Amino acid sequence: MVSVMWFRRDLRLEDNIALAKAFEESEQLILVFHINPEQFLENSLNHDAFFASVWHFKEVLKKSGLHLQILYGDITKSFSDLKKSFPNWSEIYFNKDERGYGKQRDDRMREFFKKHEIAVHSYMDHYLHGAYEVQNNSGDLYKVFTPYYNKWIELEKPTPIQVMINPKKVLKEVLFKENEEKLEKMVKESSLNIHYLPGTEQAKKQLNKFIEEKIDKYKKARDYPFEDNTSRLSQYLRTGEISIRTVWNAVKKETSSESQKTFLKELCWRDFYHMIYVGNPDQKMKPIKTQFSNIQWNNDKEQFEKWKLGHTGYPLVDAAMRQLNETGWMHNRLRMIVASFLTKDLLIDWRWGERYFQKMLIDYDASSNIGGWQWAASTGTDAVPYFRVFNPTTQSEKYDPSGNFIRKYVTELSAVKNEYIHDPEKMSKEEQEAAGVIMGEHYPYPIVNHSEARKRAISVFEESKDIVQ
């Protein structure tokens, strides 16, 4: 019997449910990863980082005496070619997707596998609980986080499983050499020029570092971007270079504390966002709260470009966007601030911002990012009311009081005194000259007046609510 293990967002040999089952139940095993060029993003840190992880995983397999076959192009043709090469291929193993492109792909391929009499073995591996595992008393999906969390936290959590690797079972012959050359060429020509360390070993080091150095102060310190007391595990969870079960169990073993509970609650948010996406499959393009379907967005392209580049005249917003552009990552508190600024202060469609995040974030996950953007724009669930608009200046004063984070990324403000770092336009001409930054020349004046923009946003959102659907 020939079986196939199809890797996707599970680039690891450890604690991988489908892989464990595949080794346990197969006589001969082919390890594959499929690349779909239609999903490529140009000039994208997200794209480049993900395929750097794929290549790294391929090299790890090689060192373990295994080989990862690369399929490339149309997915049906790719698996058809594989079937022609191995007519007696009869089983396939993979960790399933429940939403978005992944679900559409899986549904399509299930028909293909059925047609070719290939038995499908699929598993929930990417989340602690699948979308339909946590339901209310009526059997429906939750819409509000708190009751979801109260139910979620009571459920038994899965534990890591052991994968019994047997290299003798794995096909070593290179089936599609040209595809492997395409992947290698793509990785070598990548524009990725950030400090990116892929792989399970790096993920475990990051987890251990977080537990040893940061978990005790997580609850209070996580909101301050300069201190960077977050786990920084999201990029590895996104690729599956570490499993969510491994993370949960490692943190759960620590001494119970408010910080520990806060972090574990963040893992619940991850499941919750996933569930919301499954229950609202059109949320990538349509607001969950339909009363906000008719918002009259301003959609000023010039302002959007300034937002992307970090040239808005609001120091913390600009520092956050420059962090994203330079590193492929952004602190979570800052994600909320820049999202609110784009959708409320600039009144630019949340989908524009979400697409930019998809392109630039190395830890982009569709469910959490789309959900986050909808909530920032108040077009998602009731977690954030539409009239909540972050003040970028007061947020800056609260979460970067010394201005150290701002100075790190908005270097033209490096010599500005603390009293002006959050609002540099208040400096006199003499103070600007002393700091070496002339407003309007070296650093822009605010592109909008926050107080006026807030009033405009609330008015526009209220008007949308009044439009008859």
PELINQUI-V344180 format. One record per residue. N is the residue number from 0. RES is the residue in three letters. D_LAST is the distance of its C-alpha to the last C-alpha in whole Angstrom. Layout:
n: {N N}
res: {RES RES}
d_last: {D_LAST D_LAST}
//
This chain:
n: {0 1 2 3 4 5 6 7 8 9 10 11 12 13 14 15 16 17 18 19 20 21 22 23 24 25 26 27 28 29 30 31 32 33 34 35 36 37 38 39 40 41 42 43 44 45 46 47 48 49 50 51 52 53 54 55 56 57 58 59 60 61 62 63 64 65 66 67 68 69 70 71 72 73 74 75 76 77 78 79 80 81 82 83 84 85 86 87 88 89 90 91 92 93 94 95 96 97 98 99 100 101 102 103 104 105 106 107 108 109 110 111 112 113 114 115 116 117 118 119 120 121 122 123 124 125 126 127 128 129 130 131 132 133 134 135 136 137 138 139 140 141 142 143 144 145 146 147 148 149 150 151 152 153 154 155 156 157 158 159 160 161 162 163 164 165 166 167 168 169 170 171 172 173 174 175 176 177 178 179 180 181 182 183 184 185 186 187 188 189 190 191 192 193 194 195 196 197 198 199 200 201 202 203 204 205 206 207 208 209 210 211 212 213 214 215 216 217 218 219 220 221 222 223 224 225 226 227 228 229 230 231 232 233 234 235 236 237 238 239 240 241 242 243 244 245 246 247 248 249 250 251 252 253 254 255 256 257 258 259 260 261 262 263 264 265 266 267 268 269 270 271 272 273 274 275 276 277 278 279 280 281 282 283 284 285 286 287 288 289 290 291 292 293 294 295 296 297 298 299 300 301 302 303 304 305 306 307 308 309 310 311 312 313 314 315 316 317 318 319 320 321 322 323 324 325 326 327 328 329 330 331 332 333 334 335 336 337 338 339 340 341 342 343 344 345 346 347 348 349 350 351 352 353 354 355 356 357 358 359 360 361 362 363 364 365 366 367 368 369 370 371 372 373 374 375 376 377 378 379 380 381 382 383 384 385 386 387 388 389 390 391 392 393 394 395 396 397 398 399 400 401 402 403 404 405 406 407 408 409 410 411 412 413 414 415 416 417 418 419 420 421 422 423 424 425 426 427 428 429 430 431 432 433 434 435 436 437 438 439 440 441 442 443 444 445 446 447 448 449 450 451 452 453 454 455 456 457 458 459 460 461 462 463 464 465 466 467 468}
res: {MET VAL SER VAL MET TRP PHE ARG ARG ASP LEU ARG LEU GLU ASP ASN ILE ALA LEU ALA LYS ALA PHE GLU GLU SER GLU GLN LEU ILE LEU VAL PHE HIS ILE ASN PRO GLU GLN PHE LEU GLU ASN SER LEU ASN HIS ASP ALA PHE PHE ALA SER VAL TRP HIS PHE LYS GLU VAL LEU LYS LYS SER GLY LEU HIS LEU GLN ILE LEU TYR GLY ASP ILE THR LYS SER PHE SER ASP LEU LYS LYS SER PHE PRO ASN TRP SER GLU ILE TYR PHE ASN LYS ASP GLU ARG GLY TYR GLY LYS GLN ARG ASP ASP ARG MET ARG GLU PHE PHE LYS LYS HIS GLU ILE ALA VAL HIS SER TYR MET ASP HIS TYR LEU HIS GLY ALA TYR GLU VAL GLN ASN ASN SER GLY ASP LEU TYR LYS VAL PHE THR PRO TYR TYR ASN LYS TRP ILE GLU LEU GLU LYS PRO THR PRO ILE GLN VAL MET ILE ASN PRO LYS LYS VAL LEU LYS GLU VAL LEU PHE LYS GLU ASN GLU GLU LYS LEU GLU LYS MET VAL LYS GLU SER SER LEU ASN ILE HIS TYR LEU PRO GLY THR GLU GLN ALA LYS LYS GLN LEU ASN LYS PHE ILE GLU GLU LYS ILE ASP LYS TYR LYS LYS ALA ARG ASP TYR PRO PHE GLU ASP ASN THR SER ARG LEU SER GLN TYR LEU ARG THR GLY GLU ILE SER ILE ARG THR VAL TRP ASN ALA VAL LYS LYS GLU THR SER SER GLU SER GLN LYS THR PHE LEU LYS GLU LEU CYS TRP ARG ASP PHE TYR HIS MET ILE TYR VAL GLY ASN PRO ASP GLN LYS MET LYS PRO ILE LYS THR GLN PHE SER ASN ILE GLN TRP ASN ASN ASP LYS GLU GLN PHE GLU LYS TRP LYS LEU GLY HIS THR GLY TYR PRO LEU VAL ASP ALA ALA MET ARG GLN LEU ASN GLU THR GLY TRP MET HIS ASN ARG LEU ARG MET ILE VAL ALA SER PHE LEU THR LYS ASP LEU LEU ILE ASP TRP ARG TRP GLY GLU ARG TYR PHE GLN LYS MET LEU ILE ASP TYR ASP ALA SER SER ASN ILE GLY GLY TRP GLN TRP ALA ALA SER THR GLY THR ASP ALA VAL PRO TYR PHE ARG VAL PHE ASN PRO THR THR GLN SER GLU LYS TYR ASP PRO SER GLY ASN PHE ILE ARG LYS TYR VAL THR GLU LEU SER ALA VAL LYS ASN GLU TYR ILE HIS ASP PRO GLU LYS MET SER LYS GLU GLU GLN GLU ALA ALA GLY VAL ILE MET GLY GLU HIS TYR PRO TYR PRO ILE VAL ASN HIS SER GLU ALA ARG LYS ARG ALA ILE SER VAL PHE GLU GLU SER LYS ASP ILE VAL GLN}
d_last: {56 54 51 49 47 44 43 40 39 42 45 47 50 50 48 46 45 45 48 50 49 50 54 54 54 55 58 57 54 52 50 47 44 42 41 38 38 35 34 36 35 37 39 37 39 37 38 42 42 41 43 46 45 45 49 50 49 51 54 54 54 57 59 59 60 57 55 51 51 48 46 44 42 40 39 40 43 44 45 46 49 49 50 52 54 54 54 55 52 50 48 46 45 42 39 36 33 30 27 26 29 31 30 29 33 34 32 34 37 37 37 40 42 42 43 46 47 46 46 43 43 40 40 38 39 37 36 37 35 33 29 30 33 31 29 28 30 28 28 25 24 24 21 24 27 29 29 29 32 34 34 35 38 39 39 42 42 43 47 48 50 53 53 56 56 59 60 62 59 57 57 59 59 57 55 53 55 53 50 51 53 49 48 51 51 47 48 51 49 46 45 45 47 46 48 47 49 47 49 49 52 50 47 50 52 49 48 51 51 48 50 53 52 48 47 49 47 44 42 43 44 41 39 42 41 45 46 44 45 42 43 42 42 38 40 42 39 37 40 41 45 45 43 41 43 46 44 43 47 49 47 47 51 51 52 49 48 44 44 45 42 40 40 40 36 35 36 34 31 32 31 28 26 27 26 23 23 24 21 18 20 17 18 20 17 14 13 14 12 8 7 10 9 9 12 15 18 21 22 26 28 31 30 29 32 34 32 33 37 37 37 35 38 36 39 38 35 37 40 37 36 39 40 37 39 42 42 39 38 37 37 34 34 34 31 29 30 30 26 25 27 26 22 22 26 25 21 22 19 20 21 24 25 25 26 29 30 30 33 35 35 38 36 33 31 27 26 27 27 23 23 24 23 19 21 22 19 18 15 17 18 19 22 22 20 18 21 24 25 29 31 33 36 37 36 38 41 40 40 42 45 48 46 47 44 43 47 47 44 44 48 48 48 50 53 50 51 49 48 47 45 42 42 44 43 45 48 51 52 55 54 52 55 56 54 54 50 49 46 44 47 47 44 41 40 36 34 31 32 30 30 28 26 25 24 22 20 19 18 16 14 14 12 10 9 9 6 4 0}
//
